[in-house]
């Protein structure tokens, strides 16, 4: 089994691209806070300018995890970036699920 750095399958490339898109949306979120002085409100949905990038970042992270798993199982994609996107996507999904469950 040979492990490469860059993915060669289309699903592997999509998984890595979605992870990069997720990171860019989180950077956009923090830019909106620091540069444009956006503030959150009492609830999660009270400022949609901040809510939409975070929901899209979470969704892209979860899709990165799912597509990475499919790439490894179906296409036998063995690349470091796909494995990293699976790990980070799993952590994003886990955090999103744990953040919305009542304590």
C-alpha positions as CSV (number, residue, x, y, z in Angstrom):
1,X,0.0,0.0,0.0
2,X,1.5,3.2,-1.2
3,X,0.5,6.5,0.5
4,X,0.9,9.7,-1.4
5,X,0.5,13.3,-0.2
6,X,-2.0,14.6,-2.9
7,X,-5.2,12.7,-3.7
8,X,-5.6,11.3,-7.1
9,X,-9.3,10.4,-7.1
10,X,-12.0,13.0,-7.8
11,X,-13.7,12.3,-4.4
12,X,-10.4,12.7,-2.6
13,X,-9.9,16.1,-4.3
14,X,-13.4,17.1,-3.4
15,X,-12.8,16.1,0.2
16,X,-9.7,18.3,0.5
17,X,-11.3,21.2,-1.4
18,X,-14.3,21.2,0.9
19,X,-11.9,21.2,3.9
20,X,-10.1,24.2,2.5
21,X,-13.5,25.9,1.8
22,X,-14.5,25.3,5.4
23,X,-11.3,26.9,6.7
24,X,-11.8,29.9,4.4
25,X,-15.3,30.3,5.8
26,X,-14.0,30.3,9.4
27,X,-11.4,32.9,8.4
28,X,-14.3,35.0,6.8
29,X,-16.2,34.7,10.1
30,X,-13.3,36.1,12.1
31,X,-12.7,38.8,9.5
32,X,-16.3,39.9,9.8
33,X,-15.9,40.1,13.6
34,X,-12.6,42.0,13.6
35,X,-12.7,44.2,10.5
36,X,-16.4,45.1,10.3
37,X,-17.0,45.0,14.1
38,X,-19.9,42.6,13.9
39,X,-21.3,41.5,17.2
40,X,-23.3,38.4,18.1
41,X,-26.7,38.7,19.7
42,X,-28.6,36.8,22.3
43,X,-29.2,33.8,20.1
44,X,-27.2,32.0,17.4
45,X,-29.4,33.3,14.6
46,X,-29.7,36.9,15.8
47,X,-26.9,38.1,13.5
48,X,-27.2,36.3,10.1
49,X,-24.0,37.9,8.8
50,X,-22.1,35.8,11.3
51,X,-24.4,32.8,11.3
52,X,-24.4,31.9,7.6
53,X,-20.6,31.5,7.2
54,X,-20.4,29.3,10.4
55,X,-23.3,27.1,9.3
56,X,-21.7,26.7,5.8
57,X,-18.3,26.0,7.3
58,X,-19.8,23.3,9.5
59,X,-21.7,21.8,6.6
60,X,-18.5,21.8,4.4
61,X,-16.5,20.2,7.2
62,X,-19.1,17.4,7.6
63,X,-19.3,16.9,3.8
64,X,-15.5,16.7,3.7
65,X,-15.6,13.9,6.3
66,X,-18.3,12.0,4.4
67,X,-16.8,12.3,1.0
68,X,-13.3,11.5,2.4
69,X,-14.7,8.2,3.9
70,X,-16.4,7.4,0.6
71,X,-13.1,8.1,-1.3
72,X,-11.1,5.8,1.0
73,X,-13.7,2.9,0.9
74,X,-14.9,3.1,-2.7
75,X,-11.8,4.5,-4.6
76,X,-9.1,3.2,-2.3
77,X,-7.7,6.7,-2.1
78,X,-4.7,6.6,0.1
79,X,-3.4,10.1,0.5
80,X,-2.3,12.0,3.6
81,X,-4.6,15.0,2.8
82,X,-7.6,12.8,2.5
83,X,-6.8,11.2,5.9
84,X,-6.3,14.7,7.4
85,X,-9.6,15.9,5.9
86,X,-11.4,12.9,7.4
87,X,-9.9,13.6,10.9
88,X,-10.7,17.3,10.8
89,X,-14.1,16.7,9.3
90,X,-14.9,14.2,12.1
91,X,-13.9,16.7,14.7
92,X,-16.0,19.4,13.1
93,X,-19.0,17.1,13.0
94,X,-18.5,16.0,16.5
95,X,-18.2,19.6,17.8
96,X,-21.3,20.7,15.9
97,X,-23.3,17.8,17.3
98,X,-22.1,18.3,20.8
99,X,-22.6,22.1,20.6
100,X,-26.4,21.8,19.9
101,X,-27.2,19.0,22.3
102,X,-28.8,20.2,25.5
103,X,-26.7,19.6,28.6
